[in-house]
Amino acid sequence: MRSRLCIYQCVAFFLSLPGWMCCLVATVLPQWLIKNPDLVQTETFSIGIWETCVAQDDGPVQCKRYTGLLDLPEDIQLTRILMCLSIALGLLGLLSSLSGSASTTCFSDNETSKWRLAVSGGVFFLLAGVTTLTPVSYMAHVTVVNFWDAAVPSFVPRWEFGPALFVGWVGGFLLLSGGLLLITSQCCFRKPKGSIQLKSPTVKRASWYKTEYV
C-alpha cells in the first residue's frame, strides 16, 4: 500500500509542478490579448498584466510597462493579484507535498504529520488552480463580449486570445488534477489509526493444594 501511495504522490507532484510553471509563464507573458490591425499588417499589439508591447515582423519588439497600479483597469488589477496569489499557493503546495511525501524522510517521520502535509499540499494546489482559472477565464469572457459587441463597427480591429490565456488554462487544469489526485490518494491509502484486537479471555485455573497438617 505504501508503494502505491508513493506512485500516486509522485504523479500528483509531477502534474502540479508543470502546472505551477505554466502559471508562472502565463503571469510573465505579455501576450494575454493580441490585436492585428488591418491597416498595418506588419505590427501586432499585445496586452499583458505588466506591460503592453508592439511587435513588428521585420523589427524588434517594443514594450512599455504600466506606470502605476491605481490607474489600471479593474480586470488587469484583479488578474495581477490573483495570478500572483496562485504562484504563491502553488509554491506552498509544492513544498507541502514534497514534505509530506511517503518517499521522503528528511522532513518528518511521523505518519500523521506527513499525511497532514500531503493533504495541505493538495488543498494548496486546488486553490492555486482556482485562482489561475478565474482570472484567465474572466479575461477570455470579457474579450468575447467585446469582440461580439454590436456597437463597435465591423472594420474596427478586435482583441483576441493571446498565448498567455491558453498557457494559464493548461496550468490551472494541471494544478486541479494534481491537487485532486493527491487528496484522493491520501484519503484512500491512509492507514487506520488503530486496530482493535480482540484477545481471547484467559481463564485462570484454580490450583488446589493439599495442606498437610502435622
C-alpha positions as a Markdown table, in Angstrom:
| # | Residue | x | y | z |
|---|---|---|---|---|
| 1 | Met | 0.0 | 0.0 | 0.0 |
| 2 | Arg | 2.9 | 2.4 | 0.8 |
| 3 | Ser | 4.4 | 1.8 | -2.7 |
| 4 | Arg | 1.1 | 2.6 | -4.4 |
| 5 | Leu | 0.8 | 5.7 | -2.3 |
| 6 | Cys | 4.3 | 6.8 | -3.4 |
| 7 | Ile | 3.3 | 6.3 | -7.0 |
| 8 | Tyr | 0.2 | 8.4 | -6.7 |
| 9 | Gln | 2.0 | 11.1 | -4.8 |
| 10 | Cys | 4.7 | 11.3 | -7.5 |
| 11 | Val | 2.2 | 11.5 | -10.3 |
| 12 | Ala | 0.3 | 14.3 | -8.5 |
| 13 | Phe | 3.6 | 16.2 | -7.8 |
| 14 | Phe | 4.7 | 15.9 | -11.5 |
| 15 | Leu | 1.3 | 17.1 | -12.6 |
| 16 | Ser | 1.3 | 20.1 | -10.3 |
| 17 | Leu | 4.9 | 21.1 | -11.0 |
| 18 | Pro | 4.4 | 21.9 | -14.7 |
| 19 | Gly | 1.1 | 23.4 | -13.8 |
| 20 | Trp | 2.8 | 25.8 | -11.5 |
| 21 | Met | 5.4 | 26.6 | -14.1 |
| 22 | Cys | 2.7 | 27.3 | -16.7 |
| 23 | Cys | 1.1 | 29.8 | -14.2 |
| 24 | Leu | 4.4 | 31.5 | -13.8 |
| 25 | Val | 5.0 | 31.7 | -17.5 |
| 26 | Ala | 1.4 | 33.0 | -18.1 |
| 27 | Thr | 1.9 | 35.7 | -15.5 |
| 28 | Val | 5.1 | 36.9 | -17.1 |
| 29 | Leu | 4.0 | 36.7 | -20.8 |
| 30 | Pro | 2.8 | 40.0 | -22.2 |
| 31 | Gln | 0.5 | 38.3 | -24.8 |
| 32 | Trp | -2.7 | 38.0 | -22.9 |
| 33 | Leu | -4.6 | 39.7 | -25.6 |
| 34 | Ile | -3.4 | 40.4 | -29.1 |
| 35 | Lys | -4.6 | 42.6 | -32.0 |
| 36 | Asn | -3.5 | 42.8 | -35.6 |
| 37 | Pro | -4.7 | 46.0 | -37.2 |
| 38 | Asp | -5.9 | 45.7 | -40.8 |
| 39 | Leu | -4.2 | 49.0 | -41.7 |
| 40 | Val | -0.7 | 47.9 | -40.6 |
| 41 | Gln | -0.3 | 44.2 | -41.2 |
| 42 | Thr | 3.3 | 44.2 | -40.1 |
| 43 | Glu | 2.5 | 45.2 | -36.5 |
| 44 | Thr | 0.9 | 43.2 | -33.7 |
| 45 | Phe | -0.2 | 44.8 | -30.5 |
| 46 | Ser | -0.4 | 42.8 | -27.3 |
| 47 | Ile | -1.6 | 43.4 | -23.8 |
| 48 | Gly | -0.3 | 41.7 | -20.6 |
| 49 | Ile | -0.8 | 42.3 | -17.0 |
| 50 | Trp | 2.6 | 44.1 | -16.6 |
| 51 | Glu | 3.2 | 45.8 | -19.9 |
| 52 | Thr | 1.9 | 46.4 | -23.4 |
| 53 | Cys | 4.0 | 45.5 | -26.5 |
| 54 | Val | 4.2 | 46.2 | -30.2 |
| 55 | Ala | 5.8 | 43.5 | -32.3 |
| 56 | Gln | 6.9 | 44.2 | -35.9 |
| 57 | Asp | 7.6 | 41.5 | -38.4 |
| 58 | Asp | 10.9 | 42.9 | -39.5 |
| 59 | Gly | 12.0 | 44.7 | -36.3 |
| 60 | Pro | 12.3 | 44.3 | -32.5 |
| 61 | Val | 9.6 | 44.1 | -30.0 |
| 62 | Gln | 8.9 | 47.4 | -28.1 |
| 63 | Cys | 7.3 | 47.1 | -24.7 |
| 64 | Lys | 6.1 | 49.7 | -22.2 |
| 65 | Arg | 5.5 | 48.9 | -18.6 |
| 66 | Tyr | 2.5 | 50.2 | -16.7 |
| 67 | Thr | 3.4 | 53.3 | -14.7 |
| 68 | Gly | 1.0 | 52.7 | -11.8 |
| 69 | Leu | -1.4 | 50.3 | -10.2 |
| 70 | Leu | -4.4 | 52.5 | -9.4 |
| 71 | Asp | -4.8 | 53.8 | -12.9 |
| 72 | Leu | -5.0 | 50.3 | -14.4 |
| 73 | Pro | -8.4 | 48.8 | -15.5 |
| 74 | Glu | -10.1 | 46.7 | -12.9 |
| 75 | Asp | -9.7 | 43.5 | -14.8 |
| 76 | Ile | -6.0 | 43.9 | -15.1 |
| 77 | Gln | -5.7 | 44.7 | -11.4 |
| 78 | Leu | -7.7 | 41.6 | -10.4 |
| 79 | Thr | -5.8 | 39.4 | -12.8 |
| 80 | Arg | -2.5 | 40.5 | -11.5 |
| 81 | Ile | -3.5 | 40.0 | -7.9 |
| 82 | Leu | -5.0 | 36.5 | -8.5 |
| 83 | Met | -2.1 | 35.3 | -10.6 |
| 84 | Cys | 0.5 | 36.3 | -8.0 |
| 85 | Leu | -1.6 | 34.6 | -5.4 |
| 86 | Ser | -1.8 | 31.4 | -7.5 |
| 87 | Ile | 2.0 | 31.4 | -7.8 |
| 88 | Ala | 2.4 | 31.7 | -4.0 |
| 89 | Leu | -0.2 | 29.0 | -3.3 |
| 90 | Gly | 1.4 | 26.7 | -5.9 |
| 91 | Leu | 4.8 | 27.1 | -4.3 |
| 92 | Leu | 3.3 | 26.3 | -0.9 |
| 93 | Gly | 1.7 | 23.2 | -2.4 |
| 94 | Leu | 4.9 | 22.0 | -3.9 |
| 95 | Leu | 6.8 | 22.4 | -0.6 |
| 96 | Ser | 4.0 | 20.8 | 1.5 |
| 97 | Ser | 3.5 | 17.9 | -0.9 |
| 98 | Leu | 7.2 | 17.2 | -1.0 |
| 99 | Ser | 7.5 | 17.4 | 2.8 |
| 100 | Gly | 4.5 | 15.0 | 3.2 |
| 101 | Ser | 5.6 | 12.5 | 0.5 |
| 102 | Ala | 6.0 | 8.9 | 1.7 |
| 103 | Ser | 9.3 | 8.6 | -0.2 |
| 104 | Thr | 11.0 | 11.4 | 1.8 |
| 105 | Thr | 12.2 | 11.2 | 5.4 |
| 106 | Cys | 14.3 | 14.2 | 5.8 |
| 107 | Phe | 11.5 | 16.5 | 7.0 |
| 108 | Ser | 9.4 | 14.2 | 9.3 |
| 109 | Asp | 8.9 | 10.6 | 10.0 |
| 110 | Asn | 5.6 | 10.9 | 11.8 |
| 111 | Glu | 2.8 | 9.4 | 9.6 |
| 112 | Thr | 0.2 | 11.8 | 10.9 |
| 113 | Ser | 2.3 | 14.9 | 10.2 |
| 114 | Lys | 3.2 | 13.6 | 6.7 |
| 115 | Trp | -0.5 | 12.9 | 6.0 |
| 116 | Arg | -1.4 | 16.4 | 7.0 |
| 117 | Leu | 1.3 | 18.0 | 5.0 |
| 118 | Ala | 0.3 | 16.0 | 1.9 |
| 119 | Val | -3.3 | 16.9 | 2.2 |
| 120 | Ser | -2.4 | 20.6 | 2.8 |
| 121 | Gly | -0.3 | 20.4 | -0.4 |
| 122 | Gly | -3.3 | 19.1 | -2.3 |
| 123 | Val | -5.5 | 21.9 | -0.9 |
| 124 | Phe | -2.9 | 24.5 | -1.9 |
| 125 | Phe | -2.8 | 23.0 | -5.4 |
| 126 | Leu | -6.6 | 23.2 | -5.7 |
| 127 | Leu | -6.6 | 26.8 | -4.6 |
| 128 | Ala | -3.8 | 27.7 | -7.0 |
| 129 | Gly | -5.8 | 26.1 | -9.8 |
| 130 | Val | -8.9 | 28.0 | -9.0 |
| 131 | Thr | -7.0 | 31.3 | -8.6 |
| 132 | Thr | -5.4 | 30.7 | -12.0 |
| 133 | Leu | -8.5 | 29.7 | -13.9 |
| 134 | Thr | -10.6 | 32.5 | -12.5 |
| 135 | Pro | -8.7 | 35.5 | -14.0 |
| 136 | Val | -7.9 | 33.7 | -17.2 |
| 137 | Ser | -11.5 | 32.7 | -17.8 |
| 138 | Tyr | -12.6 | 36.2 | -16.8 |
| 139 | Met | -10.3 | 37.9 | -19.3 |
| 140 | Ala | -11.5 | 35.4 | -22.0 |
| 141 | His | -15.1 | 36.2 | -21.2 |
| 142 | Val | -14.5 | 40.0 | -21.4 |
| 143 | Thr | -12.7 | 39.5 | -24.7 |
| 144 | Val | -15.5 | 37.5 | -26.2 |
| 145 | Val | -18.1 | 40.0 | -25.1 |
| 146 | Asn | -16.2 | 42.9 | -26.6 |
| 147 | Phe | -15.4 | 41.0 | -29.8 |
| 148 | Trp | -19.1 | 40.5 | -30.5 |
| 149 | Asp | -20.2 | 43.9 | -29.4 |
| 150 | Ala | -22.7 | 45.2 | -31.9 |
| 151 | Ala | -22.0 | 48.8 | -31.1 |
| 152 | Val | -18.4 | 48.5 | -32.4 |
| 153 | Pro | -18.1 | 48.8 | -36.2 |
| 154 | Ser | -17.1 | 45.7 | -38.1 |
| 155 | Phe | -14.0 | 47.4 | -39.6 |
| 156 | Val | -12.5 | 48.2 | -36.2 |
| 157 | Pro | -9.8 | 45.7 | -35.1 |
| 158 | Arg | -10.8 | 43.5 | -32.1 |
| 159 | Trp | -8.7 | 42.0 | -29.4 |
| 160 | Glu | -8.3 | 38.2 | -29.5 |
| 161 | Phe | -7.0 | 35.5 | -27.3 |
| 162 | Gly | -3.2 | 35.5 | -26.7 |
| 163 | Pro | -0.9 | 32.6 | -25.9 |
| 164 | Ala | -0.9 | 33.5 | -22.2 |
| 165 | Leu | -4.6 | 32.6 | -21.8 |
| 166 | Phe | -4.0 | 29.1 | -23.2 |
| 167 | Val | -0.9 | 28.6 | -21.0 |
| 168 | Gly | -2.9 | 29.7 | -18.0 |
| 169 | Trp | -5.7 | 27.3 | -18.8 |
| 170 | Val | -3.3 | 24.4 | -19.1 |
| 171 | Gly | -1.6 | 25.4 | -15.8 |
| 172 | Gly | -4.9 | 25.7 | -13.9 |
| 173 | Phe | -6.2 | 22.3 | -15.0 |
| 174 | Leu | -2.9 | 20.6 | -14.2 |
| 175 | Leu | -2.9 | 22.1 | -10.7 |
| 176 | Leu | -6.5 | 21.0 | -10.2 |
| 177 | Ser | -5.7 | 17.5 | -11.4 |
| 178 | Gly | -2.6 | 17.2 | -9.2 |
| 179 | Gly | -4.5 | 18.5 | -6.1 |
| 180 | Leu | -7.4 | 16.2 | -6.6 |
| 181 | Leu | -5.2 | 13.2 | -7.1 |
| 182 | Leu | -3.1 | 14.0 | -4.1 |
| 183 | Ile | -6.0 | 14.4 | -1.7 |
| 184 | Thr | -7.8 | 11.3 | -3.1 |
| 185 | Ser | -4.7 | 9.1 | -2.7 |
| 186 | Gln | -4.1 | 10.3 | 0.8 |
| 187 | Cys | -7.7 | 9.6 | 1.8 |
| 188 | Cys | -7.8 | 6.2 | 0.1 |
| 189 | Phe | -4.5 | 4.8 | 1.2 |
| 190 | Arg | -4.5 | 6.2 | 4.7 |
| 191 | Lys | -3.7 | 3.7 | 7.4 |
| 192 | Pro | -6.2 | 3.3 | 10.2 |
| 193 | Lys | -5.1 | 5.0 | 13.4 |
| 194 | Gly | -5.5 | 1.8 | 15.4 |
| 195 | Ser | -7.0 | -1.6 | 15.1 |
| 196 | Ile | -9.0 | -3.2 | 17.8 |
| 197 | Gln | -7.7 | -6.6 | 18.5 |
| 198 | Leu | -9.9 | -9.0 | 20.4 |
| 199 | Lys | -7.9 | -11.1 | 22.7 |
| 200 | Ser | -9.2 | -14.4 | 23.9 |
| 201 | Pro | -10.0 | -14.3 | 27.5 |
| 202 | Thr | -7.6 | -16.2 | 29.7 |
| 203 | Val | -9.1 | -18.5 | 32.2 |
| 204 | Lys | -7.2 | -18.9 | 35.3 |
| 205 | Arg | -7.4 | -22.3 | 36.6 |
| 206 | Ala | -7.6 | -22.7 | 40.3 |
| 207 | Ser | -4.9 | -24.8 | 41.8 |
| 208 | Trp | -5.9 | -26.9 | 44.7 |
| 209 | Tyr | -3.1 | -27.5 | 47.0 |
| 210 | Lys | -3.3 | -30.2 | 49.7 |
| 211 | Thr | -2.4 | -28.9 | 53.0 |
| 212 | Glu | -1.0 | -31.4 | 55.4 |
| 213 | Tyr | -1.4 | -30.7 | 59.0 |
| 214 | Val | 1.2 | -32.1 | 61.3 |
